[in-house]
């Protein structure tokens, strides 16, 4: 009886410590949660990537994100599911940033939507998509990565999962990514946490200014 109890206790302790190690002391229970915690603890530098903007201009990471705080997302223009929610969220963020612009001393925060469908989403597609959402280019930029190798490197560096389906569409994770003024990804927020993301970005921008 005592031996059985001791074995049960050892098994329970082993399970506890294994779970604690796998979940960063029970702070996270999923791979996505672990990714977000690791980014918060160790900011991820943005890789050097050439971008194509909605106005057909050549842009570059991390240069486009340096010197200001940026809230970014990944999408593709043909998406009819989660990207629609992202677009709506960014419309609300843009409205809040426009209101900030009317307040003296408000630190600048910018929005950046990056397409991971560089083969399809050229400047005309990005411009049409931006126009449909009423994006103000002074606040909200759109870009894609024409080079497939650089695109994959960017997705891998930032932990963005994109899986093509049999219909020519994609399954992908969606989140609000915060880039600091040094060109690093420093936080990741759920779509439902848009106010938290905005508050954090404002806080970073106020420290940088």
C-alpha positions in Angstrom: 0.0 0.0 0.0 2.8 2.4 1.0 4.8 1.4 -2.0 1.9 2.0 -4.4 1.3 5.5 -2.8 5.0 6.4 -3.2 5.0 5.3 -6.8 1.9 7.3 -7.5 3.5 10.3 -5.8 6.7 10.0 -7.9 4.6 9.7 -11.1 2.6 12.8 -10.1 5.8 14.8 -9.4 7.3 13.7 -12.6 4.3 14.8 -14.5 4.2 18.2 -12.7 7.9 19.0 -13.4 7.6 17.8 -17.0 4.5 20.1 -17.5 6.3 23.0 -15.8 9.3 22.6 -18.1 7.2 22.3 -21.3 4.9 25.2 -20.4 7.5 27.7 -19.1 6.4 27.2 -15.5 2.8 26.9 -16.5 2.7 30.3 -18.2 1.7 28.8 -21.6 0.1 25.6 -22.8 0.4 25.9 -26.6 3.2 26.4 -29.1 1.7 29.8 -30.0 1.6 30.8 -26.4 5.3 29.7 -26.0 6.2 31.8 -29.1 4.6 34.9 -27.6 6.3 34.5 -24.3 9.7 34.0 -26.0 9.2 37.1 -28.1 8.4 39.1 -25.0 11.5 37.8 -23.3 13.8 38.1 -26.3 12.7 40.5 -29.1 13.2 39.2 -32.6 15.2 41.3 -35.1 13.4 41.8 -38.4 15.4 40.2 -41.3 16.6 42.2 -44.3 13.8 41.8 -46.8 12.8 43.8 -49.9 9.2 44.8 -50.0 6.9 46.1 -52.8 4.4 48.8 -51.6 0.9 49.4 -52.7 2.2 52.4 -54.6 4.8 50.2 -56.4 7.7 51.7 -54.5 10.5 49.5 -53.3 10.6 49.4 -49.5 12.8 47.4 -47.1 12.6 45.7 -43.7 13.8 46.6 -41.2 14.1 50.2 -42.5 10.4 50.7 -42.9 9.8 49.9 -39.2 12.8 51.7 -37.7 12.4 55.1 -36.0 8.7 54.5 -35.1 6.5 51.9 -33.4 4.5 49.7 -35.8 1.6 47.4 -35.4 1.8 44.8 -38.2 -0.2 41.8 -39.5 0.1 39.2 -42.2 -2.7 38.7 -44.8 -3.4 38.0 -48.5 -5.9 39.9 -50.6 -7.9 36.9 -51.8 -8.6 35.8 -48.2 -12.3 35.7 -47.3 -12.0 34.5 -43.7 -9.6 35.7 -41.0 -8.1 38.5 -43.1 -11.5 40.2 -43.1 -11.3 40.3 -39.3 -7.8 41.6 -39.5 -8.9 44.4 -41.9 -11.7 45.4 -39.6 -9.4 45.4 -36.6 -6.9 47.6 -38.5 -9.7 50.0 -39.5 -10.5 50.5 -35.9 -6.8 51.0 -35.0 -6.5 53.5 -37.8 -9.4 55.5 -36.4 -7.9 55.5 -33.0 -4.5 56.7 -34.4 -6.3 59.4 -36.4 -7.8 60.6 -33.1 -4.4 60.5 -31.5 -3.1 62.8 -34.2 -5.4 65.5 -32.9 -4.0 65.3 -29.5 -0.9 67.4 -28.7 2.2 65.4 -27.8 0.8 62.1 -29.0 3.6 59.7 -30.0 3.3 58.3 -33.5 2.3 54.7 -34.1 2.0 53.3 -37.6 0.2 50.2 -39.2 1.7 47.8 -41.6 -0.1 45.0 -43.4 2.2 42.5 -45.1 0.9 40.0 -47.7 2.5 36.6 -47.7 1.1 36.0 -51.3 3.8 37.9 -53.1 3.3 35.9 -56.3 -0.3 37.3 -56.6 -0.4 40.5 -54.5 1.4 43.1 -56.6 1.0 46.9 -56.3 -2.4 47.0 -58.1 -3.9 44.3 -55.8 -2.5 45.9 -52.7 -3.7 49.4 -53.7 -7.2 48.1 -54.4 -7.3 46.3 -51.1 -6.1 49.4 -49.2 -8.7 51.5 -51.0 -11.5 49.1 -50.1 -10.5 49.4 -46.4 -10.1 53.2 -46.6 -6.5 53.0 -45.5 -4.7 56.3 -45.0 -1.2 55.8 -46.4 0.2 58.3 -43.9 -0.8 55.8 -41.1 -1.3 52.4 -42.8 0.9 50.9 -45.4 0.5 47.7 -47.4 3.4 45.6 -48.9 4.3 42.2 -50.2 7.5 40.3 -50.6 8.2 39.6 -54.3 11.1 37.2 -53.7 9.8 33.8 -52.5 13.0 33.0 -50.6 12.9 36.2 -48.7 9.2 35.7 -48.0 9.8 32.3 -46.4 12.7 33.7 -44.4 10.5 36.5 -43.1 7.7 34.1 -42.1 10.1 31.7 -40.4 11.8 34.5 -38.5 8.6 35.9 -37.2 6.9 32.5 -36.6 4.1 33.1 -39.0 2.6 29.7 -40.2 1.2 29.7 -43.7 -0.2 26.4 -45.2 -1.5 26.3 -48.8 -4.8 24.3 -49.2 -6.0 22.4 -52.2 -8.1 25.3 -53.4 -5.3 27.8 -53.9 -6.0 29.6 -50.6 -4.0 29.5 -47.3 -4.5 28.5 -43.7 -2.5 30.9 -41.5 -2.2 32.1 -37.9 -3.3 35.7 -37.3 -2.1 38.1 -34.7 -1.1 41.7 -34.1 2.7 42.0 -34.1 4.4 45.0 -32.5 7.7 46.2 -34.0 9.7 48.7 -31.9 11.6 51.7 -33.2 14.8 49.6 -33.4 13.2 47.2 -36.0 12.5 44.3 -33.7 9.3 42.3 -33.0 8.8 42.8 -29.3 5.2 41.6 -28.6 2.4 39.5 -30.2 -1.3 40.0 -29.3 -4.4 38.2 -30.3 -6.9 39.9 -32.5 -9.3 40.2 -29.6 -6.5 42.2 -27.7 -6.4 45.1 -30.1 -6.8 47.7 -27.3 -4.0 46.1 -25.4 -1.8 46.1 -28.5 -2.6 49.7 -29.2 -1.9 50.7 -25.6 1.4 48.9 -25.6 2.4 50.4 -28.9 1.5 53.9 -27.6 3.6 53.2 -24.5 6.6 52.2 -26.6 6.2 55.2 -28.8 6.1 57.6 -25.9 9.3 56.1 -24.5 11.1 56.4 -27.9 10.0 60.0 -28.5 
